[in-house]
Amino acid sequence: MIKNEELVEGLLVQWTAERYMRGWDCPCIVTEVNREKNYFKVFTFDEYVETGPLAIKRPANNDPSSLTEMKIISINEISTYVGNSAKELKNEITEHQNELNEMLEEYSKLSKIFDGLYKDAQKEINRLLKSIKKTTVINIK
């Protein structure tokens, strides 16, 4: 838990938010502290966004402050977290690229099949048209 007097802009923290999301935690950096209005904001390294105002002191509804779910961490911990996230993202991108390549191969195979079917259908239509012309000529004479 972070003490009120420790809360300053630029502080690196690990936020667990267990009261809202079981099993979630992520490193953050404190981006704003407003003691007069009883709030602070953090930038999260999971979604890469700044939060809305978070209460410094326990608000009137007795919901505990988010400070009770935070601990001070080092830049190395954030670096490790971001590095692991980057590896996960790279693996996910590679997986999707492989899936796309497989789909393109299937498309290519199907395209050749349908191209062949189209050519066969054109030949059959031309044969039938010639047959119809011959039949029409014979019936007229």
HELIX and SHEET records of a PDB file:
HELIX    1   1 ASN A    4  GLU A    6  5                                   3    
HELIX    2   2 SER A   66  GLU A   69  5                                   4    
HELIX    3   3 ILE A   75  ILE A  140  1                                  66    
SHEET    1   A 5 VAL A  49  GLU A  50  0                                        
SHEET    2   A 5 TYR A  39  THR A  44 -1                                        
SHEET    3   A 5 CYS A  26  ASN A  34 -1                                        
SHEET    4   A 5 LEU A  12  TRP A  15 -1                                        
SHEET    5   A 5 MET A  70  ILE A  72 -1                                        
SHEET    1   B 3 VAL A  49  GLU A  50  0                                        
SHEET    2   B 3 TYR A  39  THR A  44 -1                                        
SHEET    3   B 3 LEU A  54  ALA A  55 -1                                        
END                                                                             
